[in-house]
């Protein structure tokens, strides 16, 4: 390849960190991200399609050295194995990616790495593992695991091409871990914290992860009782959930539930709150997921102004809120065994009344068996 990647990497490091004095600037500027992302799934007019970097090296460099997440696996399909431009069938979810570099740096900073911190990290493409090896200076301090054998093999080979040889293994991160560590950093989300992490974490060690299906970034230090104490950070982060097979074994609302959500409801009310795109909020979405797990959301907005939000749950409950524009009071239809909009409205009432939600800065307590409880004032939620 004739394109010089280093200027692109340096520009990305400048954009992410702003100051070259950062200890993360050199790892970002000196790690060839394109080596770890030769192909990826990109949104096209007909859904996700594969992109082959080598087919257009200039576009490849511009894409991979942007501070963005690049999806490399959809369902059980690796971009590495798909022909360029291949469209995907609908209904597949992303199952692996190269995380945007700025978010990796945020996680690593929360880990408070020491110069000799033995660290377990999740593999994915291997790019995050490479950054960690560069930062610590000794790849032997790093163990990188993933449940997908191909991802581990590909990442190991690509790490080797740039002179890095951390320990890599095919492992389910929710199961037994291959060693003892000062830091565990997971770029897949969990709920609750796996007990195996506490077993593998050394006294005083720190874990950094996200809570599944929320935007909550959790940091906790191992305590003397074998559990851990920590907090929810002010940074927002959301990662793919852990999986135990080639694809997610999820229970989603059936098409009949979504069809019902477009019909008349058993209860019809007018809300004082505007229609909200819940998926693109952080605190509200996270609170709702903690208090009423498993709700899926859809949001429709037309150029003329009408907005519609739909909520559906696998138990058959649903809600639809529609308004002619963003400031109008919506008409709300609800059906099924629970009133999903009412649960959302209760959270918005609390936000309106107090100006914040308790997930901000919540204290985290983890027992040795992994039971994870978030607390702030009189509010608490057990994952």
N, C-alpha and C positions, 0 to 999 in steps of 0.2 A: 504494500500500500504506500502511495507516494505522499499522502497528506501528513503533515507534521501535526500530531495531536497535542503536543505540549503547550502551544499558545492557547489552545482551547481550554485545556485543563487549568492553566494559570488564570485565565479570565473567569472561569467558574469559581475557582478558589477565592478570587477577589470579590466576586458578587455574593458569595455565601458568607464570607467572614469579614469583609470590609477592611481588615487590618492584617498585614503580613506578619505581625508579631505573634499572632495566634499559633499555638502549637499544632493546630489542625491544618494550617495553611499548606505546609509542605506535603503532608499525606494527600491532600486533595489535589495539589498541583503536580505531584509526581506519580500518581496512580493512574494508569491508562484504563479508564472506565470502558472504553470501546472493546477492550479485550474480553470483558465479561458480558457484554451485551452486543453480540454480533447480529442478532435478529431479535425482533420484538413484535408484539401485537399492537397495532395502532388503530384508532377509530377511523373508519372510512364512511362513505355514503351508505354502504350496505352492512354496517356493523364493523366488528374487528377484522382487520386483515394483517397478514404478516408483512414486515418490512425487512429487507436484507441490506445490511449496512454496506457490504462490499460492492453492491450494485451501484451505489452512489456515495463514494467516500466523503465528499464534501458535506452532503446532507447528513450523513452518518455522524460526522464530527459535531455538526451544529446541534443535532438531536441529543446525543448522549452526553454532551458537555453543557447541557442546560440543567438547571436545578429542578428536575422533574422526575416523577416516577415512571418507569418504563415496564409495562407488563410483559412478562416472558413466558407465562404459562396460563392457559385458559382451560378450565376443567382439567382433563388429563393430557391436554395437547401442548407440547413444547413448541415454541416458535422456532427453535433450532431444527425441528423435524418437519416443518411445514414449508411447502413451496411458496415462493414470494408472491404476495398478492392474494393468497388463499383466503377466502372469506370463511368465517366460522358460522356454524348453525346457531340459532338464537337459544337463549336459556343457559349459556355457560357463564360461570363466574371466574374472575381472576383467581389463580391459586399460587402464583409466585411472581415476583417482580424485582427490579432493581430500585430500591427505595431512593427517593430524592435525597441528594447528599446533605442538604441542610438539616433534614430530619435525623439522619444518622449522626451528625455532629451533635445535635441536641441530646440524643440518647446517650452518646458517649460522654458528653460533658456531665450529664446527671450521674453517670456511673462513678465519677471522681476517680479516674484511673491513676494508680500509682505506677512508678516506673517498673515494678516487678509484679504487677497484678496478674495473676493467672486468671484468664478470662474465657468464659464460654459464650459463644455468639451463634446465632442462627445463620445458615449458609445462603440460601437463595441463589443469586448469581455468583456470589463470592466476592463482589465488589466491597461490601461492608467489611468482610473479613480482611481483605487486602488493606483497607484504610486502617483497621485496628492493628494489623501487623506493622505497618509503617509507623504508626504513632508510638507503639511500645518499643519498636526497634528490635525485638526478638520474637520471631514468629513462633518459637517453641512455647511461648507463654499463652498462645491462642489455640483454643479448640473450637472447631466449627462443625455444627451438625445440622442435618436436614432429614426429613422422613423420605425424601425422594432420592433413590439411588443414582438416577441420572444427574440430578442437580449436584450431588456431592462429587460424582466422577468428573463432570465438566468443570466445576469450580476448582477441584484439585489440580486438574491439568492446566487450567488457565492461570492459577496462582503460581504453578511451577514455571510457566513460561516467563514470568516477571521476577523469578528468583525468590519466591516466598514458599515456605513449606510448613504451614501450621498443621496441627493434627486435625484430620477431617474424618468424620464417621457418619454413616447412615443410622439415624436414631430418631425416635419419637420424643420430642422435647418434653412431653408430659409424662414420660416414663423414666426409668432409671437412667442416670447420666454417667458418662464415662470418666469420672475423676472428682477431684475436690477443687473448688474455685474460690477466688477472692471476689470475682464479679460474674454475674449472669446477666446477659443483655439479650433480650428477645425481640426480634422484629416480626414476630407473629403474636397475636393477642391471645390471652388466656382468661379463663373465668371458671373457678377461682384460681389462685396460685397453686401450681402442682406441688404436692408434698415432697416430691423428689428434688425440687430445687432447694428446699430447706435442708435436706439431707446432704446435698452436694456442696452447699455453701459453707465456707469456713466461718468460724466465729468472727463477728464483726464485718463479714462480707456483705456486699450490696447486690440487690437485684433491681433491674430496670425493665419494665414491660408496659404493655397497654392492656386495658380491660376490654374483653371481647365485646363487639357491637356498640362501643361507646367511643368518645374522643378522649378518654381519660388516660393520662400517662402516670404510672405508678412507680414510686421509688421506695424501697424498704431495705433496712439493715437488719441482719440476723441478730437476734437477742439471745440472752443467756439461757432462756427456757427452750431454745430450739425453734422458736417461731421467728417473727420479724416485726419490726415497727417502722412505720414510714408515713408517707403523705401522698396526696394527689398534687402534682405540680401545676403551675400556671400555664405550662405549655400544652398545646393541643396536639394530639397524635392519634391516628387510627390505622391499624394494620389488619391484614387478613387473619382470620381465625386459624387456630391449629386444626389439623385434620389427621385422621388415622388411616386414611386410604388414599387412592389416586385422586379422589374428588371429595367434595363436601357431602356428607350424609345429612342433609337438612330437611326439616319439615317446614314447608312454606304454605301460605294460604292458597287453596286451590282456586282454579279459574272461576268456580261458582261463587266464591266469596267476593272476588273482584267484580264479577258480574252483578252481584247483589248490591255492591257499593255504588253502582251507577243507577240503582232503582230507588223507589221511595223507601224511607226509613220507618221503623216502628215508632221512633220519636223524632220530631222535627222541631228545632229551636233556632233562634237567632243568637249568635254569639257577639259579644262586644269586642272580641279580639280579631284582628285581620287574619286572613288565610296565611299560613306559614309553611315554608318549605323546610320541614323538620330535618331532613337529611343534611341540610347545609347550616344547621345550627350546631353548636357544640354543647353548651350547658343544658339546654332544654332537651335535646336528643338523648344526652347521657342520663339525665334524671329520669326521663320517661323509660328508657331501657332498664334502668335499675329497679324502677317501681312497677313496670308492666312489661316484662321481657317478651320479645318475640314479635313485636308489631313491625310490619313492613309498611313503607310509605311510597306514595307516588304523588307527583306534583305536575300540574298542567298550567301553562300560562300562554295565552295567545297574544299576538302583537296588538290586538285591539284593546287588551286590558283585562278581560275576564280571567280569573284565577280559580283553580280547583285543587284541593288537597284530598287525597284518599288515604285511609288507614285500614289495614286488614290484619287479622291474626289467624293462625291455623285453627283456633277453636271456633271459627265462623263469625266472630265479631268483626264489625266494620264501621267506618264513619266516612262521611263525605261533607266537606265544607266548600261552598262556592260563593264567590262574590264578583261583582262586575269590575272592580278594580282593587288595587292593593290597600286602599284606605277604607273601603266599605265594610260594613258588618256582614259577615257571611251567613247564609242559610245552611244549617247543619242537619244532615240526616244521619241517624245511627240505627244499627240493627245487631242482632245476635245476643249472646249471653252477657256481654259487657258493653259499657258505653266508653269507647276508646277516646272520643273527643273530650268527654268529661274528665278523663284522667290527664289529658294534655292541658285542658283548661285549668285544672287545679294547680299544675306546675306553673303555668303562666300567671295565675293569681298570686302565687307565692313570690315569683320574680317581680311582679308589679308592686307588691306590698313591701318587700324588703330590699329590692334593688339588686339582689344577687341570689344565686342558688347555692345550697350547701356543698355541692360537689367541688366548688372552688376551695382549695386548701383543706379538704377533708383529711382527717387523720386516718391512717391505715393500720389495722392490727391483724396479723396473720398468726394463727396457731400452728403448732408443729404438724398438724394433719392437713394444713393448707386452707382451712376455713378463713375467709378473708372478709373483714368487716370495715366499712367506711363510716366515720362518725364526725359530726360537726354540731356542737351544741346539743340540742335534743333530737336531732335527726340522725338516723343510722340506717345502713343498708348492708345486708350480708349477701355476698355474691354466691 
